[in-house]
Amino acid sequence: MHSVERKGREKRPFLMEKNFVRQLKKKNEQALLHVIDHYGWVQKTVVKRQMGTLPHL
């Protein structure tokens, strides 16, 4: 997980599960990285299943 160092504080995860959607809407690149890191396997699985059912051209 990506983290940000803050002055006088320990490192904390930059994005929490509850606010990454809000950050995506604000076009925060770190939010996109968060989604890819945590949910990329879901996208890969869906694409592989759908592409596997298409007839070869």
Residue, then its C-alpha position, 0 to 999 in steps of 0.5 A: m500500500h502506498s503511504v505518505e509521510r507527514k510532518g511529526r507523524e508516523k507513516r499512514p496509508f494514504l488511502m483508506e477503503k472508505n475514501f478511495v472512491r472520493q479520491l478517484k472522483k478528484k482524479n487522484e492518481q494515488a487512488l488509481l494505484h490503490v484500486i489496481d493494487h487491491y482489485g486488479w485481480v478481479q479485473k483480470t479474472v473478468v477479462k480472461r473469462q469474457m475473452g475466453t468465450l469470444p469466437h476467434l476472428 
